[in-house]
């Protein structure tokens, strides 16, 4: 993001293998930060930041990896929770595994990272955490009960952590993206004109169109994350910025 300098800052980003997490880690690296990206897999041949293979839903694995990395750090400036999965389906047909996995990754993953880093943030008396939720946490969508519920729970969790860390000068905010051009979004695009359909909206799913007339690029979400992590947002905490081109109509 132009104009933001993270030189000398240490930044961790989960879900950095692709999509919004990747774009965010890349943007921090371009802004001068020392970035470590975490993900269950890194499909590209190379990445412009350090990578750590990690299943955020595995509490012991998170404890081991965070413990090892924090031993070598004097300060963790920014944590971005961007790891997430999408399992679609009508509520009564959704499998127990899909329901539990969605919560294990989308909520449990962030919980595990919070547990392992809050002590560090308290000791250093500062830092910023940005958690990526979803506009689905604000507006229900047919067929997205697990995803929407998990992101709503994630929002509540992130705000509670923000309240618990506020006395230590740590700022905790959320970014809730709408439809963004990622692999996750493209799994929902099953017809040739799916992108334009999404922009127009799906009345039968009670899914509104996008007033700005376009799908977000991952870099646009990353720019919002970088702003919230920067000194430009020095008095902003416990906020949830919805970046959806207006599709939730401000809900």
N, C-alpha and C positions, 0 to 999 in steps of 0.2 A: 504494500500500500504506500503510495507516494507520500513523502513528508513525514513518515513515522520511522524513527531510528531505534532499533533494539540492539545496537552494538553493545557487546559485553553482557547481554542478558541471557539467562538460561531458560529455555522454553521446552516444555513437554507437551506433545500432542498425541492423544490416542486416536485410533482409527485412521492412521496416517498412510496406510497402504494405497488408498485410492479415494476418490470422491472429495467431499468437503474437507475431511481430515488432511488429505494430501495437499489440497490447495492451500489450506491454512498453514501447514508446516512449511511448505514451499515459500509462502509469503513472508513468514517470520524469518526464514533463512535469507531471503532476498533483502530483508530489512536489517540484516547484520547479526541476528541472534544465533546463539549456539543451540541448535534444535535437536532433540531426540524424538523420533516418531515411533509409536508403538502400534502394532497390529498383529493379528493372528497370521497374516501372510503378506508378503511384499512382492506382488506379481511383476513389477518392472525390473529390468536388469540392473538399474542403478537409481539412486535417490540423492537429491541435493542436501541431505541431512543424515545424521546418524540414525540407524534403525535398530529396534529391539523387538524380536518376535515375542508376542505376549497375548495370551487369552485373558482379557480383562475380567471375564466372568469367573476365573479361577483365583480365589482369594489367596491361596498359598503362593501361587506363581507371582501374583502381583506383589505380595509381601517380599518375596525373595528378590525380584528384579528391582523394586523400588529401594529396598534396603541396600542392595549392592551399589546402585547408582547414587543414592543419597550419601553414602559413605565418602564418596569422592567430591561432593559438592559443598561449597560454603553457603550457597544460596540457590533457591529455585524461584525464579522471578514470575513465571507464568505456567499454569497448568490449563490445558484445553481438553475437555472431555468431548470427543467427537465420535467415539466408537458407537455404532448402532447397527441393528439389523431390522429388516421388515419381513414379517410373516403375515400374509393376507388371508382372509377367509371370513365367512359368515360366523357369527359368534357361536351358534349352536353346532357348527361343523368344525370348529377349530380344534386341533388336537391338543392334548395336555402338553405335549412336548413343545409345540409352537408357542403356546401361551407362556410356559415356564422359561423357555430359551429367550424369548423376547424380553422378559423381565430380568433374567439373569445377566444379559448383555447390556440392555439399555439403561436399567436402573442399578443392578448389582455391580456392573463394571465401574460406573462412576462412584458408587459407594465404596468399592474396594480402593480406588485411587484416592478418594477423600481420606479414608482411614489411614492410609500410609503416608500422606503428605501434610495433613493438618498440623502435626507436631512441628514439622519443618517451617511451615508458614508462620506458626505462632512464635517459634524461637527467633526467626529473623525479623518479626514485627513488620511485615509488609508482603506485598506480592499481589497477584491478580489471578483469579480463576474464571474461566469462561466455559460454560457448559452448553453444548448444542442440543437443543430440544427439537421442537417441530411445531408448525402451525396446527398440526393435528392435536396438540395439547390444548389448543384454544377452541377448535371447532370440530365436532364429531364428524366422522366419515363412515359411510356404510362399508363394511368389509374390513375395517381397520381398528377393531375394538382393542386387540392386543397392543398394537403399535401406539394408538392414541392414549390408551390408559397408561402404558409404560412411560410415555413422554410427559404426561401430566404428573405422574409420580416423580419422574426425574426433576421436573420443574420444582415441585414442593421440596424435594431433597436438597437441591442446589440452593434454594432460598434459605432453608434451615441452616445449612452449612455456612452460608453467607452471614447469617445472623450470629452464629456461634463464633465466627472469625472476625467480625467487625471491630470488636474491641482490640484486636491485634493489628488493626490497620490494613487488613486484607480485604480486597474488593472482590465480590463474587456476583457475576451477572450471567444471563443467558442470552443466546441468540436462537430464535425459532424460525428456521427457514421454511418457506413454502416450496413448491415444486422447483427443483434445481436439476440441471442437466448432469446427472450422475448415473452410474450403473444401476443403483437402486431405483431411481426414477424410471429408467428405461425398461426395467422388468414389468412396469405397469403399462408400457406403450406397446399394444399388441396390433395396432393397425397402422397403415401408412400415414394417416393424417392425425396420429395420436397426439402429437405435440400441439397442433392447432386445436384439436378437441379439448385438450386440457386448458388451453388459453380461453376457449369459449365457455367451458364449464360443462358439468354433467348434471342436469336438473334432476334426473331420476335417482342420482346418488346424493342429492342435496349437497353437491360439491360445486361451489361457485367458480366462475371464471376468474381470470387475472386482469384486473382493470388496466394495468400498465401494458398489457398486450404481449408479454414475452415471458419465457421461462428464465429463471435466474441462472447465472453462471456460477460455478463453485467459487470463483474469485470474488464475486460480489458478497457472498457469505463471509469469506475469509477477511475481506476488508472491514466488515463490521466487528468480527472477532478481534482483529488487530487494534481497532479504535478502542474497544472496551478494555483491552489489556494495556493500553498506552497511558501516558501521563495526561493526554488530552481528556481522559475520562476519570480524572483524579478524585472527583466527588460523586461518582456514579457507582452505586452498589445496589444489590437486590432488585435489579431491573431485568426485564425480559423484552428484548427488541425483536419484533416480528419482521422478518425480511421476506415478504411474500408477494410483492407487487400489488398489494391491496386485496388479495383474494379472501381474507377473513373479514374484510370491511372494518378493520380496527377492533374486532372482538378480542 
